[in-house]
Structures are given as C-alpha cells and as structure tokens.
Amino acid sequence: MSGIPYFEIHSFAAPGEAFTGNPAGVCLLDAFPTDDILRGIAASNALSETAFVVPRGHDEWYLRWFTPTVEVDLCGHATFAAGAVLLAAGQVKGDTARFQTRSGRLDVRRDGNQLAMDLPAIGFKPGRHAPALEAALGLQGTPEEVLDVNRIHGAGYQMWVVGDETLVRSAEPDHGLLRKLNTNVILTAPGGMGLDFVSRFFAPASGVDEDPVTGSAHCTLAPYWGARLGKTRMKARQIGPRPGALEVKTHEERVTLYGHAPRFLSGEITLP
C-alpha cells in the first residue's frame, strides 16, 4: 500500500487558545482497505477517533470512523475534521463537503470564518438513577435528571443533568468502573459567563475515557437545552481537561454545529 495522506485536526478548538478542541485523525484514501488495517491505523493513532475518507463523486465522499478499539456509527468531531481537510485542500468545488455514512448523509460547509456541520438529532427519554453509576462518575452532588440516550456506539448511553457547572468540572470518574457498567455518560449543567450550557463526555465503554469535545453528544445536548431554555441557537463549551467551544442550532430533527477546526499536523502514513 502506498503512503496515505494523514492529518490531525483539532475540531471545535477555542479561538486563540492553543491545545484546545478535540483531536481527530483524517486519512484520505482511494478505496477502503480491510477493517483490520483501518482498526490498526486508528489504534496506532491513539486518538479518540480517526476518520477514513474515500471519494464517491462530485463533492461527495464515503466516510467511516474508528476509535482505537471499535468502528462507530456516528462521530461529529471527526466528520468536522474531514470536512475541514477537504475544504482547505481545495477538493470541494462548491462550499459543502457531503459524506455518506452509517448515519446517513452528513454535510460540512463554510460559514464565514468558521465551519458548520449538519447532524441528526439524537433522542432521549427518562432514565434510571443507578447508585453504582453515580459512584463511578465521582459526582459531588445529586443529578437533577437522568436520561437514557439513544445508542450510538453500541454501549449504553445516559445524560446526567446537574444544577451547577462546578459539579461538572469537579467530577472524578472511575473509568474502569464505567467500562464494567458498559455505560457512556454525558454530564451537563447550565453555563455561566455568556454560555448556555457546559458538558463533559465519558466513553470508556467505547474505548475513550474522556472525549474532549464531542459532536455526537451535542446532538442530544442541543435539543435538550433548546427545549429547556426556549432557544434554537446556543453557545456551549466542553470543559474537561482539554476544553473546546462551539455553537449549536436545532431545526426539526437535525442539529447544526458551528466552530473552528485548525490543522495541527499533516504527513503520510506508510504501511508494509
């Protein structure tokens, strides 16, 4: 196999703040190799997600995503990164890169000095407050709501809503216990200082202990906070050890995410 063009993009980086946003690998391919090779590249990259892109037609590409351990059905920040690479490289003739994926068609387009990405909203319903899960999250308070989120990566998903941003910041999860419980958790609270909401995302059941800025999580966060706050467009920040910033907009059964995606590195992957 010849060299594979490779990029690391920091999706949803906070403008003017170094080492923010969610790193995603992007591999530009002529055709998909075997799944073993895709999994091996993603594991070697050791990023939360690597996107693999194959041309499909005019301004269209096939897109697949792998964590270091599994292929996933939806990854927002790696889709955002793939669109950023193709738009910056001049491979998009119009203003929108269109991707065919396991989650249907996804679009990334230019929006002024930033990018915009269209994703499906991910639904939720009332869930069960499990004491074992609360212990695993290391919360310093009791959640206001616990919601079951429609599955994305195979594992169970919940969203825990707490009353204050400090509870999100101070959470010290036991990732090993979360992995045993086979549950990924979005932890969220109202935001301060001009933000509508903040969040963190723990996904050890999908091979990622804590994801820096999670596009797919905001497909649930946006409709939840939109309904709660009576807004359609909101400012958000993911506030874990590696923070990032974005805006979200809800419309019908879709969510648009707005943000920046600077390139951190580019090079070539060589395989035997």
C-alpha positions in Angstrom: 0.0 0.0 0.0 1.4 3.4 -0.9 1.5 6.3 1.5 -1.7 7.5 3.0 -2.1 11.3 3.4 -2.8 12.0 7.0 -3.9 15.0 9.1 -4.6 15.8 12.7 -7.3 18.4 13.1 -8.4 20.0 16.4 -12.1 20.2 16.0 -14.1 22.8 17.9 -10.9 24.5 19.2 -11.4 27.6 21.2 -10.3 30.6 19.1 -6.9 31.9 20.2 -6.4 29.1 22.7 -3.6 26.5 21.9 -4.2 22.8 22.6 -7.9 23.0 22.8 -10.6 21.2 20.8 -10.9 17.5 20.0 -8.0 16.0 18.0 -9.2 13.8 15.1 -7.1 11.9 12.6 -8.2 12.1 8.9 -6.9 9.6 6.3 -7.6 10.3 2.6 -7.9 7.0 0.7 -8.6 5.9 -2.8 -10.5 2.9 -1.5 -11.2 1.3 1.9 -8.6 -1.4 2.9 -9.6 -4.2 5.2 -11.2 -3.5 8.5 -8.1 -4.9 10.3 -6.0 -2.2 8.6 -8.4 0.5 9.5 -8.5 -0.6 13.1 -4.8 -0.9 13.2 -4.3 2.7 11.9 -6.8 4.0 14.4 -5.1 2.1 17.3 -1.7 3.4 16.3 -3.0 7.0 16.0 -4.3 6.6 19.6 -6.8 9.5 19.1 -10.4 9.2 20.2 -11.4 8.9 16.5 -9.8 8.5 13.1 -11.9 9.3 10.0 -11.3 7.4 6.8 -12.5 9.2 3.6 -13.0 7.7 0.1 -14.2 9.7 -2.9 -17.7 9.0 -4.1 -18.4 11.7 -6.7 -18.7 15.4 -7.1 -18.2 17.0 -3.7 -19.2 13.6 -2.1 -17.2 11.1 -0.1 -17.7 7.9 1.8 -16.8 8.3 5.5 -16.1 5.8 8.3 -14.9 6.4 11.9 -12.9 4.2 14.2 -11.9 4.7 17.9 -8.7 2.9 18.9 -10.9 -0.2 19.5 -14.2 -0.1 17.5 -15.9 1.3 14.4 -18.7 3.7 15.4 -22.0 4.7 13.8 -21.6 8.5 14.3 -18.7 10.8 15.2 -19.2 14.5 14.9 -15.8 15.9 15.6 -14.1 13.6 13.1 -16.7 14.4 10.4 -16.0 18.1 11.1 -12.2 17.4 10.8 -12.7 15.5 7.5 -14.7 18.4 6.1 -12.0 20.9 7.2 -9.3 18.9 5.5 -11.2 18.6 2.2 -12.3 22.3 2.1 -8.8 23.6 2.9 -7.2 21.3 0.3 -9.5 22.7 -2.5 -11.0 19.3 -3.1 -14.5 20.7 -2.6 -15.7 22.5 -5.8 -18.6 24.2 -4.1 -18.9 25.2 -0.4 -20.1 21.9 1.1 -18.4 18.5 1.6 -21.1 15.8 1.6 -20.5 12.5 3.3 -22.3 9.2 3.1 -22.0 7.4 6.4 -23.6 4.8 8.6 -25.8 7.6 10.0 -26.9 8.8 6.5 -25.7 11.9 4.8 -23.7 14.5 6.7 -22.6 17.9 5.5 -19.8 20.2 6.4 -19.7 23.7 4.9 -18.0 27.0 5.2 -19.8 29.6 7.4 -17.9 32.8 7.4 -14.5 32.3 9.2 -15.7 29.0 10.7 -17.3 25.7 9.6 -20.8 24.4 10.1 -21.8 20.7 10.2 -25.3 19.2 10.0 -26.1 16.1 12.0 -29.2 14.1 13.1 -30.6 14.9 16.5 -30.2 12.0 18.9 -33.2 11.4 21.1 -33.6 10.7 24.8 -36.1 9.6 27.4 -36.3 9.4 31.2 -33.8 7.0 32.7 -32.9 5.3 35.9 -30.7 6.8 38.5 -28.3 4.0 39.3 -26.2 4.4 42.6 -23.4 2.4 41.0 -23.2 4.7 38.1 -23.3 7.8 40.4 -20.3 6.3 42.3 -18.5 5.7 39.1 -18.9 9.3 38.0 -17.4 10.7 41.2 -20.1 13.4 41.5 -20.1 15.8 44.4 -23.9 16.2 44.2 -27.1 14.6 43.1 -28.3 14.9 39.4 -31.5 16.8 38.7 -32.3 14.5 35.8 -31.0 11.2 34.4 -31.9 10.5 30.8 -31.4 7.4 28.6 -29.9 8.4 25.2 -30.5 6.5 22.0 -27.5 4.2 21.5 -24.7 5.5 19.2 -21.6 3.3 19.6 -23.2 0.0 20.9 -22.8 0.7 24.6 -25.5 2.1 26.8 -25.7 5.9 26.9 -27.0 8.3 29.6 -27.1 12.0 30.1 -26.9 13.3 33.7 -28.0 16.9 34.2 -26.7 18.6 37.3 -27.5 22.1 38.7 -24.1 23.8 38.6 -21.1 24.0 36.3 -18.8 23.4 39.2 -20.2 19.9 39.6 -19.3 19.1 36.0 -15.8 20.4 36.5 -15.2 18.6 39.8 -16.4 15.1 38.7 -13.7 12.5 39.0 -15.0 9.4 37.2 -13.7 5.9 37.7 -13.2 4.9 34.1 -12.6 1.3 34.9 -15.9 1.0 36.7 -17.8 2.9 33.9 -16.3 0.4 31.5 -17.6 -2.5 33.6 -21.0 -0.9 33.7 -20.9 -0.6 29.9 -22.3 2.9 30.0 -21.1 6.1 28.4 -22.2 9.3 30.2 -22.8 12.9 29.0 -22.6 15.1 32.1 -24.0 18.6 31.7 -25.1 21.8 33.5 -26.3 25.3 32.8 -23.3 27.6 31.7 -22.2 30.9 33.0 -20.4 33.9 31.5 -22.3 34.0 28.3 -22.6 30.2 27.8 -25.9 28.4 27.6 -24.6 25.1 28.8 -21.4 23.1 29.5 -20.7 19.4 29.4 -18.2 16.6 29.7 -18.4 13.2 28.0 -17.0 9.9 29.4 -17.0 7.0 27.0 -14.7 4.2 28.3 -17.3 1.6 27.1 -16.3 2.7 23.6 -12.6 2.9 24.2 -12.3 6.6 25.1 -12.1 7.5 28.8 -13.0 11.2 28.3 -13.6 12.8 24.9 -12.5 16.4 24.7 -15.3 18.0 22.5 -17.9 15.5 21.3 -20.0 16.4 18.3 -22.4 13.4 18.7 -23.1 14.3 22.4 -24.2 17.8 21.3 -26.9 16.1 19.1 -28.6 15.3 22.4 -27.4 18.3 24.4 -28.8 20.8 21.8 -32.4 19.6 21.7 -32.4 19.1 25.5 -31.1 22.6 26.3 -33.0 24.2 23.4 -36.3 22.9 24.9 -35.3 23.8 28.5 -34.1 27.3 27.6 -36.6 28.1 24.8 -33.8 28.7 22.3 -32.8 27.4 18.9 -29.2 28.6 18.8 -26.9 28.3 21.8 -23.3 28.7 22.9 -21.7 25.7 24.5 -18.3 24.6 25.9 -17.0 21.2 26.8 -15.0 21.8 30.0 -12.9 18.7 30.7 -9.0 18.6 30.9 -8.9 19.6 27.2 -11.7 22.1 26.6 -13.3 23.4 23.4 -16.1 25.7 22.2 -18.9 25.6 19.7 -22.4 26.9 18.9 -25.4 24.7 18.2 -28.6 25.2 16.4 -31.7 23.0 16.4 -34.0 22.7 13.5 -36.7 20.0 13.0 -34.9 16.6 13.6 -31.4 18.0 12.9 -28.7 19.8 14.7 -26.1 22.2 13.2 -22.7 22.6 15.0 -20.6 25.7 14.4 -16.9 26.1 15.2 -13.2 26.1 14.2 -11.0 23.2 13.1 -7.3 24.2 12.9 -4.8 21.8 11.5 -2.2 20.6 14.0 -0.1 18.4 11.7 0.0 16.7 8.3 2.1 13.9 6.9 1.9 10.4 5.5 1.2 7.0 6.9 3.3 4.2 5.4 2.4 0.6 5.8 4.3 -2.5 4.7 
